[in-house]
Amino acid sequence: MTFAFDPLGLTLPPGHHIGGQYVSAAEDIAVSAPSNGASLGSIPRADAAMVDRAVEAARTALRTSGWGIVAPRDRLRALHRWADLIEQEAETLARLEAVCSSRPVAEVIAGDIPVTAEQIRFFAEFADKECDTLAPTAEGHLGMITSEPYGVVGAITPWNFPISMAGWKLGPALAAGNAVVLKPSEMTPWSALFMAELSVRAGLPAGLINVVLGDGPGTGAAITGHPGIDKVSFTGSTRAGAAIMENVARCGIKPMTLELGGKSPMVVFADADLDLVADCLERGILPNAGQFCVAGSRMIVAREIAGDLAERLTERFNRHVPAPTWAEHPGFCPIISETQLTRIDGIVHAARDHGADILCGGTRFDTEGSYYRPTLLGGAAMDNPAVTDEIFGPVATLQTFDSEDEAIAMAAHPTYGLCAGLFTRDLARALRLSRRIEAGTVWINRYGRSRDHILPTGGWKASGLGKDLGREAYTANRRTKSVLATL
């Protein structure tokens, strides 16, 4: 079966999705296809008044439906119906995602959509399994710790995995009894709109999910600073996360979950299985053309195996061939925009000027569209821009070490602490060093998330606050209340 499609033949969702229906407005943000640069049309930019409308729709939906206080099994069943419909409409949803993003349509259907549906079902199960607790108190007193939803969650998602990131925000917030005002990236707007449409078709209260389109400085700031938004959840760059924190602090204190940037190390010891390592390092940097926050962009390798590993990686990097996201067979993914490709190329050139060697790649592909060759840099010092800066592209550095202490020191980053990988056959060493690495997630003899949704994800340092996925994501969408009664 082929999922190839004509990018100009799609019917695109019109406008925002508020209160269970599409709301048209003047369009002034152009959307293009990174696969070939073609214009796909334009979308509206929600102003403060439109954000007000979405927040009011969310509050009305909560009030009239009783979503936050309804029997937990009813919330669970509704979310399961929504997940089922997402899978049933996978082809339409995947095409709306692939046409304007870096995600190949076949990969979205095979991976992103079923994983998103799984995550929604996973969070739905918390609705009737997380319960209040009794606290030990003095005789004659009854102490309780109860929890309840915040109300309206303001969520902002990035362009690199639009469906998955929407699921990360919507699943736990809705299961916990909240409504959501969601802003997807202005570069990848349409799949989130269709997800909202599907939620209404699945029987979720209209207005429980509201999707407003626009940019970060305008629409995003209006959401995060809105007095009717009770909690903020954001995935994106550290710089944007800092701007959100500033805006929230200026407009009124509220809780936040922020999953931000990363510059993750993959530390390889001499006793590691080099075939496994080569597979993991390739998968750690090249999927989605390196455009993912947990990309393992810093390869830190024992000196005695570095040459062998560099040869294996160079061969693997050079075999990738680009293809449009709507092609029958997936190829190497495009960079989301020419602006981002120019930034990637600039960092590679700066890295070379600062002493790094380009072992492979280092240029764009000679084809239409925004495609950059998988790039491996050797000989980079710790202050090289390719080592210090989050590139968000298919570019990795390979550095060498001679001792465990040196490896851990090199793995540390002054800014980021999102993820890390450790490769060794010595389990005791792996467990020991996993405690020394400053990161919110450490993978051992693998790299990348699994479908074990119970494992939370989130960063240390400037890589974020709070957690997505896991029980932590559900509880982060509920606030606790202490109750003490004298009997």
Sequence and secondary structure as in RCSB ss.txt:
>XXXX:A:sequence
MTFAFDPLGLTLPPGHHIGGQYVSAAEDIAVSAPSNGASLGSIPRADAAMVDRAVEAARTALRTSGWGIVAPRDR
LRALHRWADLIEQEAETLARLEAVCSSRPVAEVIAGDIPVTAEQIRFFAEFADKECDTLAPTAEGHLGMITSEPY
GVVGAITPWNFPISMAGWKLGPALAAGNAVVLKPSEMTPWSALFMAELSVRAGLPAGLINVVLGDGPGTGAAITG
HPGIDKVSFTGSTRAGAAIMENVARCGIKPMTLELGGKSPMVVFADADLDLVADCLERGILPNAGQFCVAGSRMI
VAREIAGDLAERLTERFNRHVPAPTWAEHPGFCPIISETQLTRIDGIVHAARDHGADILCGGTRFDTEGSYYRPT
LLGGAAMDNPAVTDEIFGPVATLQTFDSEDEAIAMAAHPTYGLCAGLFTRDLARALRLSRRIEAGTVWINRYGRS
RDHILPTGGWKASGLGKDLGREAYTANRRTKSVLATL
>XXXX:A:secstr
      TTS     SEEETTEEE   EEEEEE TTT  EEEEEE   HHHHHHHHHHHHHHHHHH TTTS HHHH
HHHHHHHHHHHHHTHHHHHHHHHTTSSS HHHIIIIIHHHHHHHHHHHHGGGGT   EEE   TTEEEEEEEEE 
SEEEEE  SSSHHHHHHHHHHHHHHTT EEEEE  TTS HHHHHHHHHHHHTT  TTSEEE    IIIIIHHHHT
 TT  EEEEES HHHHHHHHHHHHHH    EEEE     EEEE TTS HHHHHHHHHHHHSGGGG STT   EEE
EEHHHHHHHHHHHHHHHHT  B  TTSSS  B   S HHHHHHHHHHHHHHHHTT EEEE  SB SSSSS B  E
EEES  TTSHHHHS   SSEEEEEEESSHHHHHHHH  SSEESEEEEE S HHHHHHHHHHS SSEEEES  S  
S TTS B  EETTEES BSHHHHHHTTEEEEEEEEE 
